[in-house]
Amino acid sequence: MTKQIAIVGAGPGGLATAMRLAAQGYSVQIFEAADRVGGRMRGLENGAYAFDTGPTILQLPRLYEELFAESGLSLNDYICFQKLNPHTRLHFWDGTKLDLTSDLAAFKTQLAAMGSELPQAFDRWYAEHLRKYEAGYKPYLSTPVRSLLGYLRPAEILAAIPFRPWETLYEQFWRFFKDERIIYALSYPSKYLGMHPTVCSSIFSLIPFLEFAYGVWHPQGGFRALAQAMGRASEDLGAKIHLNCPVKQVWIEDGRVRGLELANGERIFADSVVVNADFGYAIKNLIPSSARGRYSDRKLSRMKFSCSTFMLYLGINRRYENLPHHQIYLSEHIRRQERPWIDDSALDEEDPSFYVCNPTIVDPSNAPQGHSTLFVLVPIPNIAYDVDWTAKKHSYRDFIIKRMSLLGYENVEKHIVTETCYTALTWRDDYRVHLGAVFNLNHNWSQLGPFRPPIRSENVRHLYWIGGAVHPGSGLLTILEAARSATFFIERDLNKVKV
Ligand SMILES: Cc1cc2nc3c(=O)[nH]c(=O)nc-3n(C[C@H](O)[C@H](O)[C@H](O)COP(=O)(O)OP(=O)(O)OC[C@H]3O[C@@H](n4cnc5c(N)ncnc54)[C@H](O)[C@@H]3O)c2cc1C
């Protein structure tokens, strides 16, 4: 009989896993609490404007091509990607700017203007990363997680040593560049890992390398269109998606899953259950306390979670043709190497770094003609730290709108037609994200590799986790790799283990 798989949540991880499993012939059902697929990238509309809500940066498009091709489909039948070149303009605290691009010659020309020795330093860094990619990507990112002992493979450890994984990102970039602007420019993705460059391992310098080597891309129609494309593909492969259908609990008996209990009281039988809901939220709310294993409330309260984000989604009655798609303002505060600057434990009300996305210049579909949408993101403390958002929301919004001029958005206030604002509370309450920590568990050493919650549950048979808080980590590219691993575990367990 066809094996039944139930998936909790239609985030990118849930959808990618559904595609792979449905393509293998399993009977797959996804139960999603929201009214649409996509999780943090589900998108929103306000009047005539449509917005991406979460991801705006797409790396390694080949992962999406592989996901579709390995499921027997063609990505181009569902969505097209466009390469952005240059992709991100960085504005530094001292007024200088740098355009990140995968056109390495153009990038080095800009570096030369910042310091005559920088282009050669970049060549050395890039050459080291070509080797590091070979040594690190496959064994550590695209191989299903192993036991702690499984990580102790001498050949792989020896191959990693020349790349000094014990260095922080800051230390690694300093070794090459000795210019703090370049250090913070290349280490900005550490924010997406929930960490400051002075505490984040240098293994993550592979992220900026991948952006230089393979570019940054934009899905036409936005990331919400990508979510819809993955949803459609899942259905074309035979999966059933139940929207507005919250799960109350994973049904577990005698140490193995039996299925799901829905909020409407219905019980759904399944041979395997995949939880794509946020790990911290799900372990507290969806897993019976007797089956939580080592993830007690006490353990959860000691785990380190990322920052949250303050978001403004603005419908604007003009276009900003001359401003880039992605811009980041890196403030002086990013250079401070003590709390609260390194761990986002307090709200920065003086000089926060922030990011603005201006997608309409490459993708006019999201606004009426001559209008545009802007997406503003400011890292803020997650709700483990005390910020009264009910009192602060409006004044902080005014403060951030004024700061937008730092990125060239002059007098933006008078062009705003619609606006939606998210705080840490929105992420917690509307998106069911533990502490509103949108980039999930930090990627410090005690929460990495064998120490991160595993994809295959340690204590409940036929229960699997997929998403940013579990192995191997946060971000779309990592989650797509994890979907491959989850499928591998499920197939192996269903085909070999007698229940
Ligand atoms: C503002 C922001 C910017 C980001 N930028 C980037 C970026 O540029 N590039 C990048 O790669 N990543 C980025 N990320 C991270 C990326 O969005 C996440 O890593 C990714 O969305 C996590 O996917 P996921 O599969 O873990 O599921 P999620 O997106 O968390 O989805 C989980 C799903 O489970 C559902 N669910 C929860 N509880 C239940 C329940 N009880 N019953 C049924 N369904 C339930 C939720 O409704 C949701 O749809 C960003 C995130 C945010 C918030």
The ligand as a Gaussian input file, in Angstrom:
#p B3LYP/6-31G(d) Opt

LIG

0 1
 C       12.441000      39.162000       7.008000
 C       13.145000      37.915000       6.548000
 C       14.099000      37.990000       5.553000
 C       14.741000      36.832000       5.107000
 N       15.626000      36.919000       4.078000
 C       16.136000      35.788000       3.557000
 C       16.861000      35.835000       2.339000
 O       17.016000      36.909000       1.737000
 N       17.369000      34.675000       1.827000
 C       17.169000      33.471000       2.473000
 O       17.661000      32.436000       1.982000
 N       16.436000      33.400000       3.617000
 C       15.910000      34.519000       4.154000
 N       15.109000      34.449000       5.257000
 C       14.969000      33.165000       5.946000
 C       13.911000      32.284000       5.295000
 O       12.721000      32.982000       5.115000
 C       13.643000      31.134000       6.217000
 O       14.865000      30.450000       6.447000
 C       12.638000      30.179000       5.612000
 O       11.414000      30.794000       5.279000
 C       12.328000      29.146000       6.639000
 O       11.599000      28.211000       5.947000
 P       10.985000      26.995000       6.688000
 O       10.856000      25.909000       5.684000
 O       11.752000      26.718000       7.935000
 O        9.502000      27.387000       7.066000
 P        8.719000      28.677000       7.482000
 O        8.905000      29.713000       6.458000
 O        8.951000      29.006000       8.896000
 O        7.234000      28.074000       7.356000
 C        6.664000      27.234000       8.337000
 C        5.193000      27.031000       8.005000
 O        4.590000      26.223000       9.023000
 C        3.276000      26.706000       9.241000
 N        2.781000      26.276000      10.548000
 C        3.264000      26.642000      11.767000
 N        2.549000      26.052000      12.728000
 C        1.603000      25.302000      12.126000
 C        0.561000      24.474000      12.612000
 N        0.344000      24.269000      13.919000
 N       -0.240000      23.853000      11.715000
 C       -0.040000      24.017000      10.377000
 N        0.916000      24.803000       9.869000
 C        1.741000      25.434000      10.734000
 C        3.452000      28.218000       9.157000
 O        2.212000      28.867000       8.934000
 C        4.408000      28.333000       7.972000
 O        3.704000      28.409000       6.752000
 C       14.433000      35.580000       5.704000
 C       13.466000      35.513000       6.706000
 C       12.818000      36.659000       7.104000
 C       11.724000      36.543000       8.128000

